[in-house]
Amino acid sequence: MTNSENRRKEVLVDFEEKMSLENAATYFETIAKKLKEEGSFTLTHNGQTIEIKPSSTVELEIKVEIHCTV
């Protein structure tokens, strides 16, 4: 087992929200701008505020869900 397989993940924020494609793009652009300029960004959701300050190497995870009607 490698070190990366050994490490456990702790989910600090699990954020899901329906929004327009334009709003989603703006949301990602804002995060990207903050990361480039300041190396961190702040998430606020349900009264909880968390400053995200990642290291210089990050793991990016993208999940795509398709909802089908039966």
Rosetta constraint file for C-alpha pairs under 8 A:
AtomPair CA 1 CA 5 HARMONIC 6.09 0.50
AtomPair CA 1 CA 6 HARMONIC 6.64 0.50
AtomPair CA 2 CA 6 HARMONIC 6.26 0.50
AtomPair CA 3 CA 7 HARMONIC 6.38 0.50
AtomPair CA 15 CA 45 HARMONIC 7.53 0.50
AtomPair CA 19 CA 23 HARMONIC 6.13 0.50
AtomPair CA 19 CA 24 HARMONIC 6.32 0.50
AtomPair CA 20 CA 24 HARMONIC 6.23 0.50
AtomPair CA 21 CA 25 HARMONIC 6.17 0.50
AtomPair CA 22 CA 26 HARMONIC 6.26 0.50
AtomPair CA 23 CA 27 HARMONIC 6.10 0.50
AtomPair CA 24 CA 28 HARMONIC 6.35 0.50
AtomPair CA 25 CA 29 HARMONIC 6.09 0.50
AtomPair CA 26 CA 30 HARMONIC 6.09 0.50
AtomPair CA 27 CA 31 HARMONIC 6.49 0.50
AtomPair CA 28 CA 32 HARMONIC 6.12 0.50
AtomPair CA 29 CA 33 HARMONIC 6.03 0.50
AtomPair CA 30 CA 34 HARMONIC 6.23 0.50
AtomPair CA 31 CA 35 HARMONIC 6.18 0.50
AtomPair CA 31 CA 41 HARMONIC 6.33 0.50
AtomPair CA 32 CA 36 HARMONIC 6.15 0.50
AtomPair CA 33 CA 37 HARMONIC 6.05 0.50
AtomPair CA 34 CA 38 HARMONIC 5.45 0.50
AtomPair CA 34 CA 39 HARMONIC 6.52 0.50
AtomPair CA 34 CA 40 HARMONIC 6.04 0.50
AtomPair CA 34 CA 41 HARMONIC 5.61 0.50
AtomPair CA 35 CA 39 HARMONIC 4.20 0.50
AtomPair CA 35 CA 40 HARMONIC 4.96 0.50
AtomPair CA 35 CA 41 HARMONIC 6.34 0.50
AtomPair CA 39 CA 53 HARMONIC 6.30 0.50
AtomPair CA 39 CA 54 HARMONIC 7.29 0.50
AtomPair CA 40 CA 51 HARMONIC 7.00 0.50
AtomPair CA 40 CA 52 HARMONIC 5.47 0.50
AtomPair CA 40 CA 53 HARMONIC 4.37 0.50
AtomPair CA 40 CA 54 HARMONIC 6.77 0.50
AtomPair CA 41 CA 51 HARMONIC 5.88 0.50
AtomPair CA 41 CA 52 HARMONIC 5.35 0.50
AtomPair CA 41 CA 53 HARMONIC 6.75 0.50
AtomPair CA 42 CA 49 HARMONIC 6.84 0.50
AtomPair CA 42 CA 50 HARMONIC 5.67 0.50
AtomPair CA 42 CA 51 HARMONIC 4.35 0.50
AtomPair CA 42 CA 52 HARMONIC 5.85 0.50
AtomPair CA 43 CA 48 HARMONIC 7.99 0.50
AtomPair CA 43 CA 49 HARMONIC 5.60 0.50
AtomPair CA 43 CA 50 HARMONIC 5.30 0.50
AtomPair CA 43 CA 51 HARMONIC 6.37 0.50
AtomPair CA 43 CA 52 HARMONIC 7.35 0.50
AtomPair CA 44 CA 48 HARMONIC 5.47 0.50
AtomPair CA 44 CA 49 HARMONIC 4.25 0.50
AtomPair CA 44 CA 50 HARMONIC 6.46 0.50
AtomPair CA 45 CA 49 HARMONIC 6.58 0.50
AtomPair CA 54 CA 58 HARMONIC 6.77 0.50
